[in-house]
Amino acid sequence: MAVMARKKSKVNQSKKGSKYIYFFGSGKAEGNAGMKQLLGGKGANLAEMTNLGIPVPPGFTITTEVCDLFYKLGRKYPQSLKAQIDENLAKLENAMKAKFGDKNNPLLVSVRSGAAVSMPGMMDTVLNLGLNADTVQGLIIKTENERFAWDSYRRFIQMFGDVVMGVPHEEFEHALSEKKKQLGVKNDTDLNANDLKDVVRSYKKLYEQHTGEEFPSDPREQLDKAVGAVFGSWNNPRANKYRQLHDIRGLLGTAVNVQAMVFGNMGDNSGTGVCFTRDPSTGQRIFYGEYLINAQGEDVVAGFRTPEPIL
């Protein structure tokens, strides 16, 4: 049976006062669970959890209407979107007591997709956004963890290069593997801060070779390009094929969720994972979960490391 979205009235992109962004954080959200068509499933549920008092990292959701307009306007944004992003970034900075692009107290964000109907793995994500040569030093000072900061930076360059600019993922992986081979180590976690600095330099060279430009240092430029990449992924071949196979029709597009980063790669006392209220393989009504120590979310799903069960 077809998965159909509720029909929406045509959006007038020139209409004054159009609200394109919904904030969530500090125990209060502008959206709720009933707004999936506008905020996507992820954005609506983040808003609902925030309203319930669950300690969700704050952020904001750019609506599915913007994705619809993005394509109708020839891959351009409605005029008021930039100002609304700036306004909500300021709210996020206030909630996190950090500043986007600040060299002493940097705010880093994730940028994720989220349509009204779940499409796992079909669209794009960028993590650790906001890092550059200055903010990585600020992150070192803020966390007193040099290895973590450089690991986050190399992850960001790899994800941004692959997702936003189309630099082949395997070339980044090859550069990382060569570094480990050179040092005679097996795991990413065996690389120290100086090793990761070398990896960052290699990644930046790869980026420049493929794109013809230097890796962007302005966090606001990074954000604009990442948001555009998520909207662009709505119509990538795998997302289109997924909707075709599952007979998903009538959606406006994907929302974009910009959220304060939380980190699982700060050492052996941090980690990342996924959990379910049912076993995803059998449907049995039991708690099911997997985790990795000293890792970020993409490590769990990428298949490079084997997660441990949450017992």
BELKA-V885078 format. One record per residue. N is the residue number from 0. PHI is phi in radians with two decimals (999 if undefined). Layout:
n->{N & N}
phi->{PHI & PHI}
This chain:
n->{0 & 1 & 2 & 3 & 4 & 5 & 6 & 7 & 8 & 9 & 10 & 11 & 12 & 13 & 14 & 15 & 16 & 17 & 18 & 19 & 20 & 21 & 22 & 23 & 24 & 25 & 26 & 27 & 28 & 29 & 30 & 31 & 32 & 33 & 34 & 35 & 36 & 37 & 38 & 39 & 40 & 41 & 42 & 43 & 44 & 45 & 46 & 47 & 48 & 49 & 50 & 51 & 52 & 53 & 54 & 55 & 56 & 57 & 58 & 59 & 60 & 61 & 62 & 63 & 64 & 65 & 66 & 67 & 68 & 69 & 70 & 71 & 72 & 73 & 74 & 75 & 76 & 77 & 78 & 79 & 80 & 81 & 82 & 83 & 84 & 85 & 86 & 87 & 88 & 89 & 90 & 91 & 92 & 93 & 94 & 95 & 96 & 97 & 98 & 99 & 100 & 101 & 102 & 103 & 104 & 105 & 106 & 107 & 108 & 109 & 110 & 111 & 112 & 113 & 114 & 115 & 116 & 117 & 118 & 119 & 120 & 121 & 122 & 123 & 124 & 125 & 126 & 127 & 128 & 129 & 130 & 131 & 132 & 133 & 134 & 135 & 136 & 137 & 138 & 139 & 140 & 141 & 142 & 143 & 144 & 145 & 146 & 147 & 148 & 149 & 150 & 151 & 152 & 153 & 154 & 155 & 156 & 157 & 158 & 159 & 160 & 161 & 162 & 163 & 164 & 165 & 166 & 167 & 168 & 169 & 170 & 171 & 172 & 173 & 174 & 175 & 176 & 177 & 178 & 179 & 180 & 181 & 182 & 183 & 184 & 185 & 186 & 187 & 188 & 189 & 190 & 191 & 192 & 193 & 194 & 195 & 196 & 197 & 198 & 199 & 200 & 201 & 202 & 203 & 204 & 205 & 206 & 207 & 208 & 209 & 210 & 211 & 212 & 213 & 214 & 215 & 216 & 217 & 218 & 219 & 220 & 221 & 222 & 223 & 224 & 225 & 226 & 227 & 228 & 229 & 230 & 231 & 232 & 233 & 234 & 235 & 236 & 237 & 238 & 239 & 240 & 241 & 242 & 243 & 244 & 245 & 246 & 247 & 248 & 249 & 250 & 251 & 252 & 253 & 254 & 255 & 256 & 257 & 258 & 259 & 260 & 261 & 262 & 263 & 264 & 265 & 266 & 267 & 268 & 269 & 270 & 271 & 272 & 273 & 274 & 275 & 276 & 277 & 278 & 279 & 280 & 281 & 282 & 283 & 284 & 285 & 286 & 287 & 288 & 289 & 290 & 291 & 292 & 293 & 294 & 295 & 296 & 297 & 298 & 299 & 300 & 301 & 302 & 303 & 304 & 305 & 306 & 307 & 308 & 309 & 310}
phi->{999 & -1.18 & -1.59 & -1.95 & -1.57 & -1.09 & -1.20 & -1.97 & -1.25 & -1.08 & -1.51 & -1.66 & -1.15 & -1.62 & -1.15 & -1.24 & 1.43 & -1.10 & -1.70 & -1.89 & -2.35 & -2.15 & -1.59 & -2.45 & 2.74 & 0.99 & 1.44 & -2.53 & -2.29 & -1.44 & -1.95 & -2.78 & -1.14 & -1.44 & -1.93 & -1.11 & -1.13 & -1.62 & -1.77 & 1.29 & -1.08 & -1.14 & -1.12 & -1.12 & -1.28 & -1.07 & -1.10 & -1.11 & -1.11 & -1.08 & -1.13 & -1.40 & 1.57 & -1.24 & -1.30 & -1.44 & -0.97 & -1.20 & 3.10 & -2.60 & -2.01 & -1.53 & -1.26 & -1.12 & -1.08 & -1.17 & -1.08 & -1.05 & -1.17 & -0.92 & -1.40 & -1.11 & -1.65 & 1.28 & 1.07 & -2.19 & -1.77 & -1.07 & -1.03 & -1.48 & -1.13 & -0.99 & -1.11 & -1.22 & -1.11 & -1.04 & -1.09 & -1.36 & -1.09 & -1.10 & -1.09 & -1.16 & -1.04 & -1.13 & -1.17 & -1.66 & 0.94 & -2.57 & -2.24 & -1.12 & 1.49 & -1.34 & -1.39 & -1.83 & -2.43 & -1.31 & -1.70 & -1.96 & -2.31 & -1.81 & -2.23 & -2.26 & -1.46 & 3.10 & -1.52 & -1.13 & -1.93 & -1.06 & -2.35 & -1.02 & 1.35 & -1.54 & -2.08 & -1.79 & -2.43 & -2.29 & -1.95 & 1.11 & -1.24 & 2.09 & -1.51 & -2.67 & -1.07 & -1.48 & -1.22 & -1.14 & -1.20 & -1.10 & -1.14 & -1.08 & -1.13 & -1.15 & -1.78 & 0.97 & -2.49 & -1.16 & -1.09 & -1.01 & -1.11 & -1.26 & -1.14 & -1.13 & -1.14 & -1.17 & -1.11 & -1.09 & -1.05 & -1.14 & -1.19 & -1.11 & -1.06 & -1.25 & -1.28 & -1.54 & -2.00 & 1.30 & -1.24 & -0.98 & -0.98 & -1.16 & -1.25 & -1.11 & -1.10 & -1.12 & -1.09 & -1.17 & -1.11 & -1.10 & -1.15 & -1.15 & -1.12 & -1.05 & -1.60 & 1.24 & -2.08 & -1.79 & -1.86 & -0.99 & -1.20 & -1.41 & -1.43 & -1.61 & -1.04 & -1.17 & -1.06 & -1.22 & -1.04 & -1.10 & -1.11 & -1.03 & -1.08 & -1.12 & -1.10 & -1.15 & -1.12 & -1.05 & -1.03 & -1.18 & -1.07 & -1.49 & -1.81 & 1.34 & -2.50 & -1.27 & -1.09 & -1.13 & -1.71 & -1.44 & -1.02 & -1.18 & -1.14 & -0.99 & -1.14 & -1.03 & -1.20 & -1.19 & -1.06 & -1.07 & -1.18 & -1.14 & -1.07 & -1.10 & -1.27 & -1.01 & -1.92 & -1.31 & -0.99 & -1.24 & -1.18 & -1.09 & -1.15 & -1.08 & -1.14 & -1.15 & -1.13 & -1.73 & 0.93 & -1.66 & -2.37 & 1.49 & -1.42 & -1.23 & 2.69 & -1.75 & -1.49 & -2.18 & -1.86 & -1.86 & -2.41 & -1.01 & -1.24 & -2.08 & -2.14 & -1.89 & -1.94 & -1.62 & 2.39 & -1.34 & -1.81 & -2.42 & -2.96 & -2.54 & -3.07 & -2.32 & -2.54 & -2.37 & -1.46 & -2.40 & -1.19 & -1.16 & -1.51 & -1.88 & 1.43 & -1.09 & -1.43 & -2.38 & -1.22 & -2.37 & -2.80 & -2.39 & -2.57 & -2.30 & -1.51 & 0.94 & -2.64 & -2.02 & -0.92 & -1.15 & -1.15 & -1.18 & -1.66 & -1.36 & 1.54 & -1.41 & -2.24 & -1.61 & -1.18 & -1.68 & -1.28 & -1.52 & -1.73}
